[in-house]
Amino acid sequence: MKRNNLYNFTPEELSKPISELGVVFRAQNVLDRLEINTLGELVELVENHNIVKIYGMGHVRANDILDKLAEIQNPEYNAKQEQCKLLQSHIDEIGKQIKAHDEAIAALDAEAEFYRAQIAILNNTYQKKIRKR
């Protein structure tokens, strides 16, 4: 039984690799075994077959795939994905800045410890000179 136009993806979206879907490992293995590599091939499979009956698929993995297809078709989901990527890049940049600041603080701490030691030596030398007088 052929079902057409169940999903309305653009040609660009249909050419995306299914690895970007993020389906569970076992579902990905089944799709790999079937040589399903793009979203278009997956949509064709879903529209033309009862994927639950595919060997190794089962209800849980089939539902995972159908949920992922529904998620990526939802424009709000795509916008949220872009926001997440942007936020992650900001978090990564802040992490780099924090690391640089931590390294700078460590260098300043080492320098301060050096000067404390120098002051202690000078102070000790000064105290000895005062005692000799």
Sequence and secondary structure as in RCSB ss.txt:
>XXXX:A:sequence
MKRNNLYNFTPEELSKPISELGVVFRAQNVLDRLEINTLGELVELVENHNIVKIYGMGHVRANDILDKLAEIQNP
EYNAKQEQCKLLQSHIDEIGKQIKAHDEAIAALDAEAEFYRAQIAILNNTYQKKIRKR
>XXXX:A:secstr
    SSS   HHHHTSBGGGG   HHHHHHHHHTT  BHHHHHHHHHHS GGGSTTTHHHHHHHHHHHHHHHHSH
HHHHHHHHHHHHHHHHHHHHHHHHHHHHHHHHHHHHHHHHHHHHHHHHHHHHHHHHH 
